[in-house]
C-alpha cells in the first residue's frame, strides 16, 4: 500500500462486520479504507457455517429483538449484492429440525417451543415418525422434533467477498496491513490507524472490527476488551453420489447430545461444530473429526458413510456475556467497536454494520443496539460479565 493514506473512515478488519460497514458507508457516498492483516474473509467470517439464526448462543431477548431487522437486511443483500458483483452468496430459505434423543432433550425442546411460541413464531411439533417422513437422514433414535422455517443459510465467505467488492466498486479501498495502534491525541481524539510497517491512515472515524484480535486494541484504548477466540471445527460432506439415496434438504440438530447437519445450496453439507478453548490455534484435529462424526451419527447414520470433503476451523470472537461490542468506544472520540459476535456474526452482521454506519454519519442508529453497548466495558464485573 502507499506509505500513508487519507480516508473518510478507516476500518480495521476485513471480516463480515468490516466489509458490510464499508458497504453501507459507500451507499451514502462515504469512501472508507479497510485494512486487513491477512485476506478478506480469512477468519471466522469465511469459515462460518452460514446459518442465519439468533438461537445459537444466549437467546438473550434483547438480541432476539434485533433478528427481524437483520433478517430483512439479509434478504435485501441477497437481492442487491449479486446484481452489483455477480457473486451468488447462496442465500437460501430451508426448514430446520431441532431434535431430541433423550427425555431431558424433550424437555429442552418443549421449553424452546414455548419460548418461540410466546414470541409469536410458528413452530411445529413432530413425532419421531413425522420427523423421519420429512427426511430419511434421521435415525430411529429421535424421540421428537420441532420444525421451523425462519432460518436461512448463506455462504459466509461469498457474502463477505461480495460486500467487499461492492464497497470497492463504490469507492472504498482495501489494503493489506496489520494495525498496531491509533493516531490519537492526549484528549483521546482519534484521527486514524497506525500500521506495523510504520504507515498510517488518517481518517475522521475509525472502526475496530478485528474479530478475536480486537482484544489487542485494549492497549490502545486504555482498558481491557475481553474478547477471546473460541475454536470451532466443522466437517464438509460431499453430496450423495449415485445409489447413495436422497440428499438432505433440511437442516437438523440434536439439542441434547450436540451435533448438527446443515445442507448448503451449491456446496457441501456441513457437520458442526466444536467449541474449544485453544487460543489462536487454527489447526484441525483428528479428535474433533471423531467427535463431530459420533455426535452427528446419533442424529443421522448417513453421516458415517458420506464422503468427507474437508475439515475447517474458525476462531469465533467470544465476550464474557456472549454479547458483542458495537458502538462508540467509551472515552474516545472517533473510535467505534464492532466485534465479539461469537457464533452469530454472520446473522447479526448486517444490522451491526448498518448501525455503525449510522452512528458514524448521523451520530445515531436506526436500530436499538443497547444490548451491544460498549459502555459496559467500563462497568464490567465478574458477576455481570
N, C-alpha and C positions, 0 to 999 in steps of 0.2 A: 504494500500500500504506500501511497505518498507519505512523506515524513510526518506531516501534520495535516489535519483536515478540519473543516468547519461544517457544522450541520445544524439544522433546526433542533433535532433531538438525537441524542446518542443512546443506543440500546446495546447493552452488554448481554449477549446470549442469543444464539440462533436456533432456539427451540420453538415450540408452538407459541409460547407467550410472546417472545421477542418478535417472531415473524408476523404473527397476527397483529400485534401492536403496530408494527411498521406498516402493515397493510391498511389498517383503519386510519392511521395518520395520513397516509398518502391519499385516501379517499377525500380528505379535507384539504388537500393541497400542500401538506407538510412533507418535506423530504428528509427522512431520518437516515442515519448511518447505523447499520447493525454490525457489531463486532463479534466474531465467533472464533474461539480458540482452535477448534478442530474443523468441523464441516457442518453445514446446515443439517439439522435433524440427526446429528450424530449421537445424541444422548437418548434419554428416555422417550422423547417425542418421536424418534424414528423407530424405536423398538417396541412401542406400546402395542397392546392387543387391539386398540382402537374401538373398544366397546364404550358407547356413549351412555353411561349410567351414573346417576348420583348415589348409587346404593352400594358402592364397592368399599367404602370406608366407614365413616362415623354415622351416616344418616342423620346428621345434625339438621333439625327442622329449618334453620336459617339458610343452610346450603340448599336444602331441597326446594326452598322458595325461589332460588335462582335457576332451577332446572328448566322451567318453561321458557325463560328468556334465552338461555344458551341453546336449547333445542331449536328455537326459532332461528337463531343466528346460524346454527349448523345447516339447517335446511336452506337458508339463503346462500351460504357459502357453497353448498352443493350445486346450486344453480349458477352462481356468479363466477366462481373461480375457474371451472372447466372452460367456460366461454372465453375467459381472459388468457389462460395459459395453455389450454389444450390438454391439461392433465386431469384425468379422471381419478379422483381420490376415493372412488369406490364406496361412496355413501350408499347405504342400503338399510331398509327397514325390514327386520326379521322378528319372528316370535322368539320368546325366551322361556325356557322351562327351569324353574328353581325346584329341585327335587330333594326329597328326604329319604333316607335309608333306615334310620333308627327312630325309635319313639321320641327321643329328645329332638331329633331333627324335625319330626312332625310338629312338635310344639313350637319350635323356632319358625317353621313355615307358617303356622297359623298366626303367630304374632306378627310376622311380616305382612301377611294378608290383611289382618285387622288394621295395621298402621296405614297401609296403602289405601284401603277402602275408606278410612277416615279422611284421607287426603282427596278423595273423590276420584281415585284412579281405578279403572276397571281391571279386576283380576279374576281369573277363572281357576277354581279348584278342580283338580283332576284326580280320579282314581288311578291306581297303577295301570289298569287296562286302558283307560282313556289316554294316559300319557304315552304308553307304548304304541297306541294307534296313530299318534302324531308322528313318531319316528321310531323305526326299528333299531335305532342305535342304542336305546335304553336297555338295561339289563333287567332281569327278574328281581333284582334286589330292591327296586324302587318301591317305597311304601306309600308315596303320594307326591303330588307336584302341583305347582302353580304356574299358569301361563300368563305372560304379559306381552303386549305388543307396543311397547313405548320406548324401546331402547335400540336405536340404530347402531350400525357399525361403520367405521371408515378405515381406510388405510392411512394410519397416522403419519407415516413417512411422506407419502404423496401429498397429504394435506399440508404439511409443513413446507415442503418444497414448493408447492403451488402458491401458498401465501407469500413466500419469499419472492418468487418470480413475478407475481402480480404487483408486489410492492416495488420491485426493481423497475418494472415497466412504467410505473408512475413516478419514478424519480428517486427512489430510495437507493442507497448504496450498501453493499455487503462487502466487508473487508475481513481479512484474516488477522488475528492478533489475540494476545492474552492480556486481559485487563488486569492491572495491578494496583490501581488506585484512582482517586478522584482529583480533578483540578478544583481545589477548594480554597476559600478564603478563611480567615480566622473567625469570622462570624457565621461559619457553617453555610455559606452560599456556595453551591457547586456550579462550575461552568464547563464541565466536561469530564473526560476519562483520560487516564494515563495508561500507557501500554508498556509491556515488558521490554520492548526494543527501544524505549525512550521516546517514542512518538506520543502525540496526544491528539484528542479530538475535542475541539471546542464546541459547546452546544448550550442552549439556554435551558434544556431539560435533559436529564439522564435517567434511564430506566435500567435497573439491575434485575436481570431475568436469566440467571445462570444456573438454574436448577439447583442441584445439591451443592454446587460450588458457590452459590450465593452466600453461604456461611462465611466465606473468606472476606466478604465486604464488611463484616463486623469490625475488623481492624481499621477500616477506612472511616466508618461512621461513628465509632467510639462506644459501641455497645454490642452485646452478643446477638447474633442472628442464628438461633438454634435450628438450623436445617441440616439434616444428616442424610446420607444415602441409605436406602434400603434396597438390596439387590433383589431383582425379580427375574427368574429364568422361565422361559417358555419353550415349548416344542412346536414344531410346524409339521403337520402331516400332509402328505401328498393326497390329492383327490383319489377316490376309489378307481381302480382300473377295471377292465372288462372282467366280469364274473365276480367282482367284489361286492356286488349289491349296490343299493342306492346310496347317494351321497347324503350329507347332513344339511338340512335346510332350516334348522332352528338352533339357537344357542342353548346350552344347558349347563347346570352346575349342581353340585351336592352341597346343601347348606350345612350339613353336619360333619361330613368327612373330608371336606375340601375337594378340589378338583373341578375344573370347568373345561368345556369343549365348545369352541366358537367357530362356526363356519364363516369364511370371508369370501366375498364376491371376487372372482377372478384370481384367487390366490389360494394358499394352503389353509387348512383348518388348524386352529391354534389350540393347544392344550396348555393350561397355565393355572396359576403361576406361583412361584415360591416367594417367600418374604424372608430375606436373610440379612442379618447384620454382618456385613463383610467389608465394611469401609468402602473404598473406591475401587475394589477389585471387580473387574468386569469379566472374569474368566468363567466360562461354562463348566459345570462339574458333572461327572457321571452319577454322583449321588442325587443331584437334583433331577436328572433324567429318570432315574429309577423311581424316585418318589412321585413325580408327576404322572408317570405311566400307571403306577399302582393305584394312586388316588382316582385317576380317570377311569381305570378298569372297573371299579365298583359301579361307576355310572354308565359306562359303555364298554362292553367287552371288545368291540370292534377296534378300539384304540390300540390294543396289543398286536393286532395283525396288520395295522396300517403301516405304510412305508414312511419312515421318518426322513423328512427333507432337511431339517436343520434345527439347531438349538440356539436360541438367542438370549441375550442378557441386557437388562436395562437397570439403571440406578434411579429409583424414584426418590424425589426430594420430600422428606418427611419432617414435619414440625412436631413439637411435643403434644399439641392438641389436635393434630391432623387437620388443621386449617391453614391455608396459605396466607402469605403476607402480600396484600395487593393494595397499593395506595402510596401516599407520601411517606417518605422515610421520616420518622419522628426527629424533630430538632433540626431539620435541614430544609433549605430552600433549593428547589430544582432537582431533587433526587426522589425517585419513585421506585418502589419494590414490586416485583411480580414473580414470586417464586414460592415453592413449598406446597404444591397441589397434590402431592403424593400420587395415588393411583387414578386421580380424576383430572389430571392436567389437560388431557385431550377433551374431555367432556366440558369442563368449565373454561377452557382456553378462550373461546370467543367472547364470552361475557366479561372475563377478566381483562382481556386485551382491549375491547371496546371501551370498558370503563376507564382504563389507563389513558387511552387517547382522549376521552372526555375530560379527565382530571387535568391533563397537561394543557389542553387547548381552551377549556372553558372554566377550569377551576372546580368542576363538579362532574359527577357521573349521573347518567340517567338511570342507573341501577343502584339499589341499596346494597353496597358491599361492606357494610359494617361488620359482618361476620369475619371478614378478612383484614380488618383494620390493623395496620402495623403498630399503632399506639400501644398495643398490648405487649410489645417488645420491652417497653419501659416499666410495665407493671407485672411482669411475669413472676410467678412464684411456683414452688414445687407442687402446691395444691391445685393451682389453676392452669398450669402449663403456660 
